[in-house]
Amino acid sequence: MEFWGQEPTLTLHLITKHLQDWFETYPNIRSLMFSTNTMAYPERIIDFIVKLDSILTKPFELTV
C-alpha cells in the first residue's frame, strides 16, 4: 500500500484512526510506503508508527 499525491502528514492522523479496521479488512497488507519532508506534523508520523506497531503480528515493511 502506498500513499501519494500530497503531504501525507496532513491527513495521517485520520489514517491512523482506522489502521485496525484496515488490517482486519485486508489481512494480507505486508508493506506501506509514503514520502514526506517531515516538516509538517512529525508527531503524526510517530503516532502512526506506534499504532502500527501495536497492531502488527506479522513481519511488515514500512518505508517513509
C-alpha positions as CSV (number, residue, x, y, z in Angstrom):
1,M,0.0,0.0,0.0
2,E,1.3,3.5,-0.9
3,F,0.2,7.0,-0.1
4,W,0.9,9.6,-2.8
5,G,-0.5,12.9,-4.0
6,Q,0.0,15.3,-1.2
7,E,2.0,15.7,2.1
8,P,0.7,12.6,3.9
9,T,1.2,14.1,7.4
10,L,-1.7,16.4,6.7
11,T,-4.1,13.5,6.9
12,L,-2.0,10.8,8.6
13,H,-4.0,11.2,11.8
14,L,-7.2,10.2,10.0
15,I,-5.5,7.1,8.6
16,T,-4.1,6.2,12.0
17,K,-7.6,6.2,13.5
18,H,-8.6,3.4,11.0
19,L,-5.5,1.3,10.9
20,Q,-7.0,-1.5,12.9
21,D,-10.0,-1.7,10.6
22,W,-7.8,-1.8,7.5
23,F,-5.7,-4.7,8.8
24,E,-8.9,-6.6,9.7
25,T,-10.4,-6.0,6.3
26,Y,-7.2,-6.5,4.4
27,P,-5.1,-9.0,6.4
28,N,-2.6,-9.5,3.6
29,I,-1.2,-6.0,3.8
30,R,2.6,-6.5,4.2
31,S,4.1,-3.1,3.4
32,L,3.3,0.6,3.4
33,M,5.2,3.4,1.8
34,F,4.8,7.2,1.8
35,S,7.1,10.1,1.2
36,T,7.2,13.2,3.4
37,N,9.5,16.1,4.0
38,T,8.8,15.5,7.8
39,M,8.3,19.3,8.2
40,A,4.6,19.2,9.0
41,Y,3.3,17.3,12.0
42,P,6.2,15.0,12.7
43,E,4.2,13.8,15.8
44,R,1.6,12.3,13.5
45,I,4.3,10.1,12.0
46,I,5.3,8.9,15.5
47,D,1.7,8.3,16.4
48,F,1.2,6.3,13.2
49,I,4.2,4.2,13.8
50,V,3.3,3.5,17.4
51,K,-0.3,2.5,16.4
52,L,1.1,0.3,13.6
53,D,3.5,-1.4,15.9
54,S,0.7,-2.1,18.4
55,I,-1.5,-3.9,15.9
56,L,1.1,-5.8,13.8
57,T,1.6,-9.5,14.5
58,K,3.4,-10.5,11.3
59,P,6.6,-9.1,9.6
60,F,5.8,-5.8,7.9
61,E,7.8,-3.3,5.8
62,L,7.3,0.4,6.4
63,T,9.1,2.9,4.1
64,V,9.0,6.6,4.9
